[in-house]
Amino acid sequence: MRRRPIAFSCGSDILAGMLDCADAHGMTGLLIVSGGNEVRAGAFAGSAQFAARLAAEAGVPVFRYDRRGIGDSEGENAGWRGSQDDIAAALAAFRSALPGMRRVVGFGVCDAASALMLYGAPLDGLVLVNPWTYETDDDAGHTPGALRRRYLAKLTDPRALWQLVSGKVDLGKLWRGLGKAAQKQEASSPIADQLRAAFARFAGPASVLVAQGDRVGERFLSLWPNDDARLTIHPGSSHSFGDDAESADWLYARLVEATASRH
């Protein structure tokens, strides 16, 4: 496995990328889009580890990068909603580095998955993990169903009840939480509507992997058609599927399946 840095242009800015490539690489590569404001190595170097493993064990070339204003890349950070040009530039740089590569699959977690739903049309396939469907970070809370389960559990917890009667609980926050828990279903989301419309136009193979116990994943499931054939629900709670060896192996297998060469 060989790893080498690649600098590439996005408009007038120079972005930093990293290519992991096996000596006899396959015909399909993986483009990793970082979520949040993470650098190309990913949270706790998770993306770097997946890239190295895919290149060494499966012969899949992997390209990851810092979008504008993040890490070693120049420019202004426009967030995930403003990352269309970054994704396009990274894809072009990946293809230029490996001209024999026929297909490129995009992979992203959280808001990177949502960015690929919106802007992944030039890619040949997508693997999307726990897509982000909140309008802002401040809206990122539990769904009504999750809140109901949480409050029911507290009713059987003597310590939680003691905190309530002893005045150690913020009653305003409690009442707001109970009000949301009383809702029958999650409120609609404009960004979820945008994602559905954009994703419906994607013609290639795609997988949406959602952890049933993850807060972001649960929110996504409450807003998304659960009969979508592209959706796979995992019984765990890992947001990135990199928290433990079992989850990481499960995600690795899905990435190998998605990047199996198709002539």
C-alpha positions in Angstrom: 0.0 0.0 0.0 1.3 3.4 -0.9 0.2 6.7 0.6 1.0 10.1 -0.9 -0.3 13.6 -0.4 -1.9 15.4 -3.4 -2.5 19.2 -3.6 -5.3 20.3 -5.9 -7.2 23.4 -6.9 -10.7 24.4 -5.9 -11.2 27.8 -7.6 -8.4 30.0 -6.5 -7.7 27.9 -3.4 -5.3 25.0 -2.9 -6.7 22.0 -1.0 -4.9 19.2 0.7 -5.7 15.6 -0.2 -4.3 12.1 0.6 -4.3 9.1 -1.7 -4.0 5.5 -0.4 -3.4 3.2 -3.3 -2.5 -0.5 -3.6 0.1 -1.5 -6.1 -2.6 -3.4 -8.2 -5.6 -1.2 -7.5 -9.0 -2.1 -8.6 -11.2 -0.3 -11.1 -13.3 1.4 -8.4 -12.1 4.0 -5.9 -13.6 5.5 -2.8 -13.8 9.2 -2.2 -14.2 10.0 1.5 -15.9 13.3 2.4 -15.3 14.4 6.0 -18.2 15.4 8.2 -18.4 18.4 10.5 -15.2 20.4 10.5 -13.0 17.2 10.7 -9.8 17.0 8.8 -9.1 14.3 6.2 -7.9 11.8 8.8 -11.4 11.7 10.3 -12.4 11.4 14.0 -9.7 9.7 15.9 -8.0 9.0 12.5 -10.9 6.7 11.6 -10.9 7.7 7.9 -7.2 7.2 7.6 -7.5 3.7 9.1 -10.4 2.8 6.8 -8.4 4.1 3.8 -5.3 2.1 4.7 -7.3 -1.1 5.3 -9.2 -0.8 2.0 -6.1 -0.2 0.0 -4.0 -2.9 1.6 -6.7 -5.7 2.0 -9.2 -5.0 -0.8 -7.0 -3.2 -3.4 -9.3 -0.2 -3.3 -7.7 3.2 -3.9 -9.0 5.8 -1.4 -8.9 9.6 -1.6 -9.7 11.9 1.3 -9.2 15.6 1.6 -9.7 18.8 3.7 -12.4 21.0 2.3 -11.8 24.8 2.0 -10.9 26.4 5.3 -10.3 23.1 7.1 -7.0 21.6 8.1 -4.3 22.2 5.6 -6.6 23.6 2.9 -6.9 27.3 1.9 -10.0 29.3 1.6 -13.1 30.0 3.6 -15.1 27.2 5.4 -18.6 27.3 3.9 -19.9 24.3 5.9 -21.3 21.2 4.4 -24.1 23.0 2.5 -21.4 25.0 0.7 -19.2 22.0 -0.2 -20.4 21.2 -3.7 -17.3 22.7 -5.4 -15.0 21.0 -2.9 -16.5 17.6 -3.7 -16.3 18.2 -7.4 -12.6 19.3 -7.2 -11.6 16.4 -5.0 -13.3 14.0 -7.5 -11.4 15.5 -10.4 -8.1 15.3 -8.5 -8.8 11.6 -7.7 -9.5 10.7 -11.3 -6.5 12.7 -12.5 -4.2 10.8 -10.1 -5.5 7.4 -11.2 -6.6 7.7 -14.9 -7.3 4.0 -15.2 -10.0 4.1 -12.5 -13.4 3.7 -14.0 -15.7 4.2 -11.0 -15.7 6.3 -7.9 -18.0 5.7 -4.9 -18.6 8.6 -2.4 -18.6 7.9 1.3 -19.6 10.2 4.1 -20.9 10.2 7.7 -23.4 12.7 9.2 -23.5 16.0 7.4 -21.0 14.6 4.9 -23.6 12.0 4.0 -26.1 14.8 3.5 -23.7 16.8 1.3 -23.3 13.7 -0.9 -27.1 13.3 -1.1 -27.2 16.9 -2.4 -24.1 17.0 -4.5 -23.0 13.5 -5.3 -24.5 13.3 -8.7 -21.1 13.1 -10.5 -20.2 10.0 -8.5 -20.9 6.4 -9.6 -22.2 5.2 -6.2 -22.8 6.4 -2.7 -22.4 4.9 0.9 -24.1 7.3 3.4 -24.0 6.8 7.2 -26.5 8.4 9.6 -27.3 11.5 7.4 -27.8 14.8 9.1 -31.4 16.2 8.9 -31.3 19.1 11.4 -31.6 22.6 10.2 -29.0 23.9 12.7 -26.8 22.4 15.5 -29.1 24.0 18.1 -32.0 21.8 16.8 -30.0 18.6 17.3 -32.1 16.8 20.0 -33.8 13.5 20.6 -36.9 12.5 18.6 -40.2 12.4 20.5 -40.0 8.6 20.6 -36.5 8.6 22.1 -37.6 11.2 24.7 -40.6 9.1 25.7 -38.3 6.1 26.3 -35.8 8.3 28.2 -38.5 9.7 30.5 -40.1 6.4 31.2 -36.7 5.0 32.2 -36.2 7.9 34.6 -39.5 7.1 36.3 -38.0 3.8 37.5 -34.7 5.4 38.5 -34.7 6.4 42.2 -31.8 8.7 41.8 -33.5 10.6 39.0 -36.7 10.9 41.1 -34.7 12.2 44.0 -33.0 14.9 41.9 -36.5 16.0 40.8 -38.0 16.3 44.3 -34.9 17.9 45.7 -35.0 20.7 43.2 -31.9 19.7 41.2 -33.7 19.5 37.9 -34.2 22.4 35.5 -38.0 22.5 35.4 -38.2 24.7 32.4 -36.0 22.3 30.4 -38.0 19.4 31.8 -41.3 20.8 30.6 -39.9 21.6 27.2 -38.7 18.0 26.9 -42.0 16.6 28.0 -43.8 18.8 25.5 -41.7 17.4 22.7 -42.1 13.9 24.0 -45.8 14.3 23.8 -45.7 14.9 20.1 -46.9 11.9 18.0 -44.2 12.2 15.4 -41.1 14.2 14.5 -41.8 17.6 13.0 -41.2 17.9 9.3 -37.8 19.1 8.1 -37.1 21.3 5.0 -33.6 19.9 4.7 -35.0 16.4 4.7 -37.3 17.4 1.9 -34.3 18.7 -0.1 -32.3 15.6 0.6 -35.2 13.4 -0.7 -35.6 15.4 -3.8 -31.9 15.4 -4.6 -31.4 11.7 -3.7 -34.3 10.7 -5.9 -32.3 12.0 -8.9 -29.2 9.9 -8.1 -29.1 7.1 -10.7 -26.3 5.0 -9.4 -26.2 2.3 -6.6 -26.5 3.8 -3.1 -26.6 2.5 0.4 -27.9 4.5 3.4 -26.6 2.9 6.6 -28.4 4.0 9.8 -27.7 3.0 13.4 -31.0 2.5 15.1 -29.7 3.7 18.5 -27.9 6.8 17.2 -29.6 10.1 17.9 -28.8 11.5 14.4 -29.8 8.2 12.8 -33.1 8.0 14.7 -34.0 11.5 13.6 -33.3 10.5 10.0 -35.5 7.4 10.3 -38.3 9.5 11.7 -38.3 11.7 8.5 -37.4 9.2 5.8 -39.5 6.5 4.1 -38.5 3.3 5.9 -39.4 1.2 2.9 -36.6 2.8 0.8 -34.7 -0.2 -0.6 -31.4 1.7 -0.3 -31.8 1.8 3.5 -30.1 -0.6 5.9 -30.9 -0.3 9.6 -28.2 -1.5 12.0 -29.3 -2.4 15.5 -26.3 -0.6 17.2 -25.8 2.9 18.3 -22.5 3.9 16.8 -22.6 7.2 14.9 -19.7 6.6 12.7 -19.5 2.7 12.9 -16.0 3.2 14.1 -16.5 3.0 17.9 -15.7 -0.7 18.2 -14.2 -3.5 16.2 -17.5 -5.2 15.4 -19.1 -2.0 14.0 -16.0 -1.1 12.1 -15.8 -4.5 10.5 -19.5 -4.2 9.5 -18.9 -0.9 7.8 -15.7 -2.1 6.2 -17.7 -5.0 4.6 -20.3 -2.6 3.3 -17.6 -0.4 1.7 -15.9 -3.5 0.1 -19.3 -4.5 -1.4 -19.9 -0.9 -2.7 -16.5 -0.7 -4.3 -16.5 -4.2 -5.9 -15.3 -3.5 -9.5 -18.1 -3.3 -12.1 -17.0 -3.3 -15.7 
